[in-house]
């Protein structure tokens, strides 16, 4: 089992920045690739960003590319999402997730999920 807990969400004005964190505990953090997903009201959950086990490779949804940065600290078992130039359409609950499955990180199965942290971007 892997336990994931997100923090850092909140209310921010358009153009502002937020930094989300995800603390992992349980099994060995470096066994898992990690991802951020989000779900806006009345919409399906969507992929935001992901990072490989070593942290050497990252992936982003086109909608956040150039504005968001995913990173991980394997020494502290922490995943981070730095969000800049935020837009109202970024408003959603953001979830971190862990996967040990192979395949494209945007679409593969994720085994463990956090409870989510809400982000609201006002215009």
C-alpha positions, 0 to 999 in steps of 0.5 A: 500500500502507498498512502498519498496526501496532497496539500497546497491548494487554495484560491488564487487570482488568474495569473498567479501561482500555486505549489502543490505537494504530495507526501507519500508513505508506505512502500518504496517511493522510487518503485512508482512513477507519479502523476497529477490529475485534476477534475473540474466540476461536472467534468471527467478527471484528466491527466495533468503531468507525470514523472518517471521513477527516477525523476529524469523524464516528465510528461505534460498535458498540452493545456499546462505545458510551459506553465506547470512543472512536476518534480519529485524528491525521492529522498523525502518521498514528495511529489510537487506540482509548481503551477504558474500563470494560472487560468480560471480553467485550471480550477479543479480538485487536483489529485496525485497518484502512483503507478507501477504499471508500464505504458504511457503515464498519461493513460496507464492504470494508477494504483494509488490515489490521494484525496485531492486538494482543491484549486480555485482560480478567480478571474 
